[in-house]
């Protein structure tokens, strides 16, 4: 049966209502005639959404709160200073390098350890800051301050971030070098720039060093700063401050500091480190009974370190109680059982050595000094210098030289103070040759004596009539030391009195080459006065005129050499650039035929020379222009 067109559409609508396909399929099949048209429609819709987002998206954006901007972590902010390495970095090859350098330190080969550290900085296995600190600490123990500071500057320039131990070592170095102002400047810079806070050890180092350098008021300021930063009261810091006031014979401040510490600790001081300084305060006030009561109280303290024992030993030995000090020393020697119990250290032996020397018992002092090794104590250069100074002050130069001879076997290097003591004592004992030998040994060992030691050497040699030796040392040290006017005039005076005016003029010649000393009119008048004794005053004028002439000639030669170098550079540039850039007219003239054959040979030669000269001038002008570009 055939259906009409209207009936067919009604039937089709009924079927569609019963089984409707998905809407998107209908849209895809019925809305677009081709896939290209559908893709174009999708692109249009995307552009429309970017221009006018749907309302649902706007409502969702309004409902969601915006996340607060968070600052990046500390290590991701480039404006923050770098943090030092953690101990976890000490692994693998870096740990092997660390152990290798520690082996060199134990073998007392500090030069190789420092050199190995420098070479490793720019290698694939870079040392950690803990390895570098070990080398710095070893250099500090041997008082090699210049090497320590040099290595510290090297690692700073290499970008190694120091930690608090590194800063403490630098502070200690400057304080030991008697440069407290420089140490405080570094401390101030540390507070401003370092990404860390000072530790209690930092304040202990600073306060002890300032007290030792007679900067007691500044040490008190550092203590107040320590309190303001919230640090707990440190009995060791109070001990250093009380000791400084005791050295200044200020007993009232000693007692007031003890009362301040006692108040902050709740009325009880368990640490016995302060009792030695407190005893000194009582002895200063003439309160001997109270001082001995304090001694008995200190001995009953459970918390008594080697520093506390040393302070009590020093208080007893310097106040007429040396027998009590010896009894206490014997007691702590018996209690000393490292590593569980450390009752004795290097300072304990130094105190007893000082006590024996004060009693005039030098043989026993030397015996105690040599027994340090039995108790795992190794003497340093300060301990050797202490004993050598006692022996030299009492005219015992032979025994002092014996102690000096033991330094090499103990792995201790003498310093400038050691050689200065031996040199001065040799002069006192009428041994000028040995004194000069000690000075030369000091210079040969790489040490740099100061001007005061040099002046004592020259003065001692002049007094015994050794002018030639004094002059040789002058020539040796004039380039190593920054001589002052007094040193120059002293040597000139000695040579003038010996009638050696030619050598005086030689020193003037050296002086004129030294820009560090001003040869002013007063100095010139001094030299003329010495030359006037033999009527040779005009020799100075001639010498100065000759120096001025030589200086002018040297400047002229330098200018000529500079001009020659400039011409050579121009010629080199001209030879490298193409000839067309310089307008080589000689080539052009050769390419063109001669216009007139009747010119004489002289005229052609003149024209050729003129052309060459003009071409050279043009070439030089263009080479100058090329150089400027």
C-alpha positions in Angstrom: 0.0 0.0 0.0 1.4 3.3 -1.0 1.7 6.1 1.6 1.1 9.7 0.9 3.8 12.1 1.6 2.1 13.6 4.7 1.4 10.1 6.1 5.1 9.1 5.6 6.4 12.1 7.7 3.9 11.4 10.5 5.1 7.8 10.7 8.7 8.9 10.6 8.1 11.4 13.5 6.5 8.6 15.6 9.5 6.3 15.1 11.9 9.0 16.0 10.0 9.7 19.3 10.3 6.0 20.3 14.0 5.6 19.4 15.8 9.0 19.4 19.5 8.9 18.8 21.9 11.1 20.9 21.6 14.7 20.3 25.2 15.3 19.5 25.0 12.6 16.8 22.0 14.3 15.3 23.7 17.6 15.3 26.8 16.1 13.8 24.9 14.3 11.1 22.3 16.8 10.3 23.9 20.2 10.9 27.0 20.1 8.7 27.4 18.9 5.2 31.1 18.0 5.4 33.8 17.4 8.1 35.6 20.6 7.0 32.5 22.6 7.8 32.3 21.0 11.2 35.9 21.8 12.0 35.4 25.4 11.0 32.4 25.6 13.4 34.5 24.3 16.3 37.2 26.8 15.7 34.6 29.6 15.6 33.1 28.4 18.9 36.5 28.3 20.6 37.2 31.9 19.5 33.9 33.0 20.8 34.5 31.3 24.2 37.9 33.1 24.5 36.2 36.4 23.8 33.0 35.9 25.8 33.4 33.1 28.4 30.1 31.4 29.5 28.3 32.6 32.6 28.9 29.3 34.4 32.6 29.9 34.1 32.3 33.4 35.4 30.3 32.3 38.4 32.7 29.5 39.2 35.6 32.1 39.2 33.8 34.4 41.5 33.0 31.6 44.0 36.5 30.3 44.2 38.8 32.5 46.4 42.1 33.5 44.9 45.1 31.7 46.3 47.3 34.0 48.3 50.7 34.7 46.8 53.4 32.7 48.7 57.0 33.7 48.7 59.3 31.1 47.2 61.4 29.0 49.6 64.6 30.5 51.0 66.9 28.5 48.7 65.0 29.5 45.6 65.2 33.2 46.2 68.3 34.5 44.4 68.5 37.6 46.6 69.1 35.6 49.7 72.7 34.6 50.7 73.6 31.0 50.2 73.4 28.6 53.1 76.4 26.5 54.1 76.5 22.8 53.3 74.9 20.2 55.6 77.0 17.5 57.2 75.1 15.0 54.9 77.2 16.3 52.0 80.2 14.5 53.5 79.7 11.2 51.7 81.2 9.2 48.9 84.3 10.7 47.2 84.1 13.9 49.3 84.3 11.8 52.4 87.4 10.0 51.0 88.9 13.4 50.2 88.1 14.5 53.8 89.9 11.5 55.3 92.9 12.0 53.0 93.3 15.6 54.1 92.9 14.6 57.8 95.7 12.1 57.3 98.0 14.9 56.1 97.0 17.0 59.1 97.8 14.1 61.5 101.2 13.7 59.7 101.8 17.5 60.4 102.1 18.1 56.7 100.0 21.3 56.7 101.5 22.7 53.5 100.4 19.7 51.5 97.0 19.7 53.2 96.4 23.3 52.3 97.7 22.8 48.8 95.6 19.7 48.3 92.5 21.6 49.5 93.2 24.5 47.0 93.6 22.1 44.1 90.4 20.2 45.0 88.3 23.4 45.0 88.1 23.4 41.2 88.1 19.7 40.7 85.3 17.2 40.2 85.4 16.3 43.9 85.1 19.6 45.7 85.9 19.6 49.5 83.1 20.4 52.0 83.3 23.3 54.4 84.0 20.7 57.1 87.2 19.6 55.4 88.3 23.2 54.9 87.6 24.0 58.6 89.8 21.1 59.6 92.7 22.6 57.7 92.0 26.1 59.0 91.9 24.8 62.6 95.2 23.0 62.1 96.8 26.2 60.8 95.4 28.1 63.8 96.9 25.6 66.3 100.3 26.2 64.8 99.9 30.0 64.7 100.2 30.1 61.0 97.9 33.1 60.7 99.0 34.3 57.3 98.4 30.9 55.7 95.0 30.6 57.4 93.8 34.0 56.1 95.2 33.3 52.6 93.3 30.0 52.4 90.1 31.7 53.8 90.3 34.3 51.1 90.8 31.6 48.5 87.7 29.7 49.4 85.6 32.8 49.7 86.6 33.9 46.2 85.8 30.3 45.0 82.3 30.6 46.2 82.5 28.2 49.2 79.9 29.2 51.8 81.4 29.3 55.3 79.6 28.1 58.3 79.7 29.4 61.9 82.8 27.4 62.7 84.6 29.1 59.8 83.7 32.5 61.1 84.8 31.6 64.6 88.2 30.6 63.3 88.6 33.9 61.5 87.6 35.8 64.6 90.1 33.8 66.7 92.9 34.4 64.2 92.5 38.2 64.2 92.3 38.2 68.0 95.4 36.1 68.4 97.2 38.5 65.9 96.5 41.4 68.3 94.0 42.9 65.8 90.8 43.2 67.9 89.4 46.0 65.7 89.6 43.9 62.6 88.0 41.0 64.4 85.1 43.3 65.5 84.7 44.6 61.9 84.4 41.0 60.6 81.9 40.3 63.4 79.8 43.2 62.4 79.9 42.1 58.8 78.9 38.6 59.9 75.9 40.0 61.7 74.8 42.0 58.6 75.4 39.5 55.8 75.6 35.9 57.2 72.5 33.7 57.0 73.0 32.4 60.5 73.2 33.7 64.1 76.2 33.7 66.3 76.7 30.7 68.6 77.7 30.7 72.3 81.2 29.7 71.1 81.3 32.9 69.0 80.7 35.0 72.1 83.2 33.1 74.2 85.9 33.6 71.5 85.2 37.3 71.1 85.0 38.1 74.9 88.2 36.1 75.7 90.1 37.7 72.8 89.0 41.2 73.7 89.9 40.7 77.4 93.4 39.4 76.3 93.8 42.5 74.1 92.9 44.9 76.9 89.5 45.7 75.4 87.6 45.1 78.6 84.9 47.7 78.0 84.2 46.3 74.5 84.0 42.8 76.0 81.4 44.0 78.4 79.4 45.4 75.5 79.5 42.1 73.7 78.3 40.4 76.9 75.3 42.8 77.0 74.6 42.0 73.4 74.7 38.3 74.2 72.1 38.9 77.0 69.8 40.9 74.6 69.8 38.1 72.1 68.3 35.7 74.7 71.3 33.5 75.4 71.5 31.9 78.8 74.1 33.2 81.2 77.4 31.4 80.4 79.7 30.9 83.4 82.7 30.7 81.1 82.0 34.2 79.7 81.7 35.5 83.3 85.0 33.8 84.1 86.8 35.7 81.2 85.3 39.0 82.3 86.1 38.5 86.0 89.7 37.5 85.0 90.0 40.7 83.0 88.9 42.8 85.9 91.3 40.9 88.2 94.2 41.8 85.9 93.2 45.4 86.2 93.1 45.0 90.0 89.4 45.8 90.1 88.2 43.5 92.8 84.8 45.2 93.2 83.8 44.4 89.5 85.0 40.8 90.0 82.6 40.4 93.0 79.7 42.2 91.3 80.0 40.0 88.2 79.8 36.9 90.4 76.7 38.2 92.2 75.1 39.0 88.8 75.8 35.4 87.6 74.5 34.0 90.8 71.3 36.0 90.6 70.6 34.9 87.0 71.2 31.3 87.8 68.8 31.3 90.7 71.2 31.8 93.6 73.3 28.7 93.0 76.4 28.4 90.8 77.1 24.8 90.0 79.9 25.4 87.5 83.2 25.8 89.3 84.9 27.6 86.4 84.3 31.0 88.0 85.7 30.2 91.4 89.4 30.8 90.4 88.6 34.3 89.3 86.5 34.9 92.4 89.5 33.8 94.6 91.7 36.4 92.8 89.1 39.0 93.6 89.2 38.1 97.3 93.0 38.0 97.3 93.0 41.5 95.8 90.8 42.8 98.7 93.0 41.0 101.2 90.3 38.6 102.2 92.5 35.4 102.3 90.1 33.4 104.5 87.2 34.0 102.1 89.5 33.1 99.2 90.4 29.7 100.8 86.7 29.1 101.7 86.0 29.6 98.0 88.7 27.2 97.1 87.2 24.5 99.4 83.8 25.2 97.8 85.2 24.8 94.4 86.8 21.4 95.2 83.3 20.1 96.3 81.7 21.1 92.9 80.8 18.1 90.7 81.0 20.2 87.6 84.7 21.2 87.5 86.4 21.3 84.1 90.1 21.7 83.3 89.7 25.4 82.7 88.2 25.7 86.2 91.1 23.8 87.8 93.6 25.9 85.8 92.0 29.1 87.2 92.2 27.9 90.7 95.8 26.7 90.2 96.8 30.1 88.9 95.1 31.9 91.8 96.9 29.8 94.3 100.4 29.9 92.7 100.3 33.7 92.2 99.2 34.5 95.7 101.7 32.7 97.9 99.9 29.3 97.9 102.2 27.4 95.5 102.4 24.4 97.8 98.6 24.1 97.7 98.7 24.5 93.9 101.1 21.5 93.7 98.8 19.4 95.9 95.9 20.2 93.6 98.0 19.5 90.5 98.9 16.1 91.8 95.2 15.4 92.6 93.9 16.4 89.1 96.8 14.4 87.5 95.4 11.3 89.3 91.9 12.1 88.2 92.8 12.7 84.6 91.6 9.7 82.6 91.0 10.7 79.0 88.6 10.5 77.3 86.1 10.0 80.1 87.7 12.5 82.5 89.6 15.5 81.2 91.0 17.2 84.3 94.3 18.4 82.8 95.1 20.3 79.6 97.9 22.3 78.2 97.1 25.3 80.4 97.5 23.2 83.6 101.2 22.5 82.8 101.8 26.2 81.8 100.5 27.3 85.2 102.8 25.0 87.0 105.8 25.9 84.8 105.1 29.5 85.6 104.9 28.7 89.3 108.2 26.8 89.3 110.0 29.5 87.4 108.7 32.1 89.8 110.2 30.0 92.6 113.5 29.8 90.8 113.1 26.0 90.3 113.9 25.9 86.6 115.0 22.2 86.4 111.7 21.1 87.9 109.9 23.5 85.5 111.6 21.8 82.5 110.8 18.4 83.9 107.1 19.2 84.2 107.2 20.7 80.7 108.7 17.6 79.2 106.1 15.3 81.0 103.2 16.7 79.0 103.2 13.9 76.5 102.6 11.3 79.2 99.1 12.8 79.7 98.2 13.3 76.0 99.0 17.0 76.0 101.2 18.4 73.2 102.9 21.7 73.8 102.3 24.5 71.2 104.5 27.4 70.3 103.0 29.5 73.1 104.0 27.0 75.7 107.6 26.8 74.3 107.8 30.6 74.2 106.6 30.8 77.7 109.4 28.5 79.1 112.1 30.0 76.8 111.2 33.5 78.0 111.5 32.5 81.6 114.9 30.9 80.9 116.2 33.9 78.8 115.0 36.4 81.4 117.2 34.6 84.0 120.3 34.4 81.7 119.9 30.6 81.1 120.5 30.8 77.3 122.0 27.3 77.1 118.9 25.7 78.6 116.7 27.9 76.5 118.5 26.7 73.3 118.0 23.1 74.5 114.2 23.7 74.8 114.3 25.5 71.4 116.0 22.4 69.9 113.1 20.2 71.0 110.5 22.1 69.0 111.3 20.4 65.7 110.9 16.9 67.3 107.5 17.9 68.7 106.3 19.2 65.3 106.1 22.8 66.5 107.5 25.6 64.3 109.2 28.6 66.0 107.6 32.0 65.4 109.0 35.6 65.3 108.7 35.9 69.1 110.8 32.7 69.6 113.7 34.0 67.4 113.4 37.5 68.9 113.8 36.1 72.5 116.9 34.1 71.5 118.4 37.0 69.5 118.0 39.5 72.4 119.5 37.0 74.9 122.5 36.3 72.7 123.3 40.0 72.5 123.0 40.2 76.3 125.4 37.3 76.6 127.9 38.9 74.2 127.2 36.5 71.3 126.4 38.8 68.4 127.2 36.3 65.7 124.7 33.8 67.2 122.1 36.6 67.4 122.6 37.5 63.7 122.4 33.8 62.9 119.0 33.5 64.7 117.7 36.5 62.8 118.8 35.1 59.4 117.3 31.7 60.3 114.0 33.5 61.0 114.1 35.2 57.6 115.1 32.0 55.8 112.3 30.1 57.3 109.8 32.3 55.6 108.8 34.4 58.7 108.7 38.2 58.4 110.1 40.0 61.3 108.8 43.4 62.2 110.7 46.6 62.1 111.3 46.6 65.9 113.1 43.3 65.7 115.2 44.5 62.8 116.1 47.7 64.7 117.2 45.7 67.7 119.4 43.5 65.5 121.1 46.5 63.8 121.6 48.4 67.0 123.2 45.3 68.7 125.6 44.8 65.8 126.6 48.5 65.7 127.3 48.4 69.4 129.9 45.7 69.0 131.4 47.3 65.9 130.0 45.0 63.2 129.1 47.7 60.7 129.5 45.5 57.7 127.1 42.9 59.1 124.6 45.6 59.9 124.9 47.0 56.4 124.3 43.6 54.9 121.2 43.1 57.0 120.0 46.5 55.9 120.4 45.6 52.2 118.6 42.3 52.9 115.6 43.8 54.7 115.2 47.1 52.9 113.0 45.4 50.2 111.2 43.2 52.7 110.3 45.7 55.3 108.7 49.1 55.0 111.6 51.1 56.4 110.8 54.4 58.1 112.8 57.5 58.1 114.4 56.8 61.4 115.8 53.4 60.1 117.3 55.1 57.1 118.8 57.9 59.1 120.3 55.6 61.7 122.2 53.6 59.1 123.4 56.8 57.3 124.6 58.2 60.6 126.6 55.0 61.4 128.2 55.0 58.0 128.9 58.7 58.1 130.7 58.4 61.4 132.7 55.5 60.0 133.7 57.8 57.0 131.8 55.8 54.4 130.0 58.6 52.7 129.9 56.8 49.4 127.7 54.2 51.0 125.6 57.0 52.4 125.0 58.2 48.8 124.2 54.6 47.8 121.5 54.5 50.4 120.1 57.8 49.1 120.1 56.3 45.6 118.1 53.4 47.0 115.8 55.7 48.9 115.0 57.7 45.8 113.7 54.5 44.2 111.6 53.8 47.2 108.2 55.5 46.8 107.2 54.5 50.4 109.6 57.1 52.0 109.3 60.8 51.3 112.7 62.4 50.7 111.6 65.8 51.8 113.6 68.9 52.6 114.2 67.9 56.2 115.6 64.6 55.2 117.7 66.2 52.5 119.1 68.7 55.1 120.1 65.7 57.3 122.0 64.1 54.4 123.7 67.4 53.5 124.7 67.8 57.1 126.5 64.4 57.1 128.2 65.1 53.7 129.2 68.6 54.8 131.6 67.1 57.3 133.9 66.3 54.4 132.9 69.0 52.0 130.8 66.8 49.7 127.5 68.6 50.0 127.3 69.0 46.2 127.4 65.3 45.7 123.8 65.0 46.8 122.7 67.7 44.4 124.5 65.9 41.5 123.0 62.6 42.5 119.5 64.0 42.5 120.0 65.7 39.2 121.3 62.5 37.7 118.3 60.6 39.0 116.0 63.2 37.5 117.8 62.9 34.1 117.6 59.1 34.2 114.0 59.3 35.1 113.3 61.7 32.2 115.2 59.4 29.8 113.2 56.4 31.0 109.9 58.2 30.4 111.0 59.3 26.9 112.0 55.7 26.1 108.6 54.5 27.4 106.8 57.1 25.2 108.9 56.1 22.2 108.3 52.4 22.8 104.5 53.1 23.1 104.6 55.1 19.8 106.5 52.3 18.1 104.0 49.7 19.3 101.2 51.9 18.0 102.9 52.1 14.6 103.4 48.4 14.6 99.8 47.8 15.4 98.7 50.1 12.5 101.0 48.3 10.1 99.6 44.9 11.3 96.1 46.0 10.8 96.9 47.5 7.4 98.5 44.2 6.2 95.4 42.2 7.3 92.8 44.4 5.6 92.2 44.4 1.8 94.2 47.0 -0.2 91.0 48.4 -1.8 89.9 49.8 1.6 93.0 52.0 1.6 92.7 53.3 -1.9 95.9 51.8 -3.4 96.5 54.4 -6.0 99.8 52.9 -7.1 97.9 50.0 -8.6 95.5 52.3 -10.3 98.3 54.3 -11.8 99.9 51.2 -13.2 96.6 50.0 -14.8 96.1 53.3 -16.6 98.3 53.9 -19.7 100.7 56.8 -19.6 99.1 60.0 -21.0 102.4 61.5 -22.1 105.5 59.7 -23.1 107.5 62.9 -23.3 107.9 63.3 -19.5 111.4 63.1 -18.2 112.6 60.3 -15.9 113.0 62.7 -13.0 109.5 64.0 -13.3 108.1 60.4 -13.5 110.1 59.4 -10.4 108.8 62.4 -8.5 105.3 61.7 -9.5 105.7 58.0 -8.5 107.1 59.0 -5.0 104.3 61.5 -4.6 101.7 58.8 -5.4 103.3 56.4 -3.0 103.4 58.9 -0.2 99.8 59.8 -0.7 98.7 56.2 -0.8 100.6 55.5 2.5 98.9 58.6 4.1 95.5 57.4 2.9 96.3 53.9 4.1 97.3 55.1 7.6 94.2 57.2 7.8 91.9 54.3 7.0 93.8 52.0 9.3 93.3 54.5 12.1 89.6 54.6 11.3 89.5 50.8 11.2 91.2 50.6 14.6 88.8 53.1 16.1 85.9 50.9 14.8 
